[in-house]
């Protein structure tokens, strides 16, 4: 077996570092994307709750105003 074939048989230290850096970058990107997604969902839920409260308040005021 020639030394060239034996040396390329496994991952070298630079390849392992590349894999680790790629995994860290992927984890950071996933964290940011999931954080953004959770924030967007929370914003939409809060907006829906506020709109529901406003509509309910207007309905109660209009119902009270119609009473003789």
Secondary structure by P-SEA (a helix, b strand, c coil): ccaaaaaaccccaaaaaaaaaaaaaaaaaaaaaaaaaaaaaaaaaaaaaaaaaaaaaaaaaaaaaacc
